[in-house]
Amino acid sequence: MEVDLLRDITELKVPVYFCTGRRDYNVPFELVIEYLEKLRAPHKKIIWQYK
């Protein structure tokens, strides 16, 4: 719980994929979008889950 991804992990040297849903109550999709915008990586993508 001490790691703040937005502050501590700003660059990865591998492709990054996030699977999230717009109705996810554990991790709001807004946080995923915010992190993806700040993260530097060779390839970044959100895979949206709708069920």
Secondary structure, DSSP 8 states (H G I E B T S, - for coil): ----HHHH--B-SS-EEEEEETT-SSS-HHHHHHHHHH-B-S-EEEEEE--
